[in-house]
Amino acid sequence: MNNLAHEIGFVPPAGWPAMSRAECRDRLTAPGERFEMETIDIRGVPTRVWKHAPTNMRQVAMAARTHGDRLFAIYEDERVTYEAWFRAVARMAAELRERGVAKGDRVALAMRNLPEWPVAFFAATTVGAICVPLNAWWTGPELAFGLANSGAKLLVCDAERWERIAPHRGELPDLEHALVSRSDAPLEEAEQLEDVLGTPKDYAALPSAELPQVDINPEDEATIFYTSGTTGQPKGALGTHRNLCTNIMSSAYNGAIAFLRRGEEPPAPVQKVGLTVIPLFHVTACSAGLMGYVVAGHTMVFMHKWDPVKAFQLIEREKVNLTGGVPTIAWQLLEHPERANYDLSSLEAVAYGGAPAAPELVRKIHEEFGALPANGWGMTETMATVTGHSSEDYLNRPDSCGPPVAVADLKIVGDDGVTELPVGEVGELWARGPMVVKGYWNRPEATAETFVDGWVRTGDLARLDEEGWCYIVDRAKDMIIRGGENIYSSEVENVLYDHPAVTDAALVAIAHPTLGEEPAAVVHLAPGMSATEDELREWVAARLAKFKVPVRIAFVQDTLPRNANGKILKKDLGAFFA
């Protein structure tokens, strides 16, 4: 048993694991089984793929339609069934074709998590266009950059985003059409999306129709998701239909393994209700979330904006089974003083990714909610899921992000960018598999630097254990070098998270005249809790080497600033120590 598992109090059930990870893999991927694999050539590289995965978004949409009157999406007082959603997709797809959108054209999508979002996404991808989900948190110039860089022919957005984009309309010669939802004001150089589809409450009354006939291959481009851009200009990761469809199977595969490990047969799929709090323009919510949801027939509950109390209300009202996002969201649900006022007993799983999670969080989710925690690792360049980690395995290895799914490979590479390092050594994590995107949109040099013979260089520092479980140590650029000593920020952050008063923490580098840089921390405390700088420094010193102890700690009233993908904007935190 993992030492950290012992520290968080996990005692494996009798007889667990009933099967080794390798035995699970052999059982699930055997010929004729749901997760059978085959090896095909993808861009000159022999690659294992899921043999029975859908081949494109058109197939996924048609499969989703079979869920009929099951609720697809809930947003405030709007409730959309799968059949109503499909009718809206078919109507929107026909509209795109009528407006001259052809295979390979870019259709941009910029809005909150609204029922219109998955309508526009599937309408674009089912006609063979490339959907470009833009970060709804971006400013007007940033949104204009995404539209110009992608060469989007048509834009679907909400009124909030249009207010930001409209002043830049003249800078976008490729943009021929803009359809705006939920606008109360007259529009110039744009049209009301409702004139095409009606409101989400109207979708059920749209005529029944089929999707336009378009020949779409698995390796055809489907999406451009822009990287986080925490440093430098965002790059557009060019994803394929196979990338998206791979995630559907990978998520299901991880779920099946959890049952086999505890000696149970994987059950027939059960439809669940999930509270989606990550923006859909992020690959975690779209590729790892939405794709699997629509095939399984799950219900997605959307929020106007994140608020823990509102989340409690929705979990209670809609009997939500699944939620998560990033570790901070899980912490806020756990630590909020009003949690006890709501019935959260429907929660079965709290999943997250996007940032390292403290082992203590794993324990608390299981202990406080009675829910099973889940984590995983992926990135925009892998269209989300590469590893999966959940249930007893996660409790047993709470500091890992799990092993790769059966169709993926991981390796650790040294500083020379060539040498594969042995088990246990820390180096750059490289990943390979059918989830890896084609490259960066119109960025051949960046593509050549990052994508090598089917592998993607992740920029994450990690190690692998003897059984293939992956342990993310840090982002390479987040590592602090103090007088030649490497300090992995996630290691120190996890120790700070272990303190009962800390709900948010980030380690940053501050300049030092002789050592080069030293560690400093920015911390947010739980409501009603208190801690001093000296107390937290002593807490870290009792658990880590002296050189890793933050020399300064700043306290903030609010949770730390993040981009829409849940990653802390560390470049903004240095100002606390200026």
Buried (B, 14 or more C-beta within 10 A) or exposed (E): EBEBBEEBEBEBEEEBBBBEBEEBBEBBBEEEBBBBBEEBEBEEEEBBBBBEBBBBBBBBBBBBBEBEEBBBBBBEEBBBBBBBBBBBBBBBBBBBBEBEBEEEBBBBBBBBBBBBBBBBBBBBBBBBBBBBBBBBEBEBEBBBBBBBBBBBBBBBBBBBBBBBBBEBBEEBEEBBBBBBBBBEEEBEEBEBBBEBBBEBEEBBEBEEEEBBEBEBEBBBBBBBBBBBBBEEEBBBBBBBBBBBBBBBBBBBBBBBBBBBBBEEEBEEEEEBBBBBBBBBBBBBBBBBBBBBBBBBBBBBBBBEEBEBEEBBBBBBEBBBBBBBBBBBBBBBBBBBEEBEEBEBEBBBBBBBBBBBBBBBBBBBBBEBBEBBBBBBBBBBBBBBBBBBBBBBBBBBBBBBBBBBBBBBBBBBBEEEEEEEBEEEEBBBBBBBBBBBBBBBBBBEEBBEEBBBEBBBBBBBBBBBBEEBBBBBBBBBEBBBEBEEEBBBBBBBBBBBBBBEBBBBBBBBBBEEEEBEBBBBBBBBBBEEEEBEBEEBBEBBBEBBEEBBBBBBBBBBEEBBBBBBBBBBBBEBBBEBBE
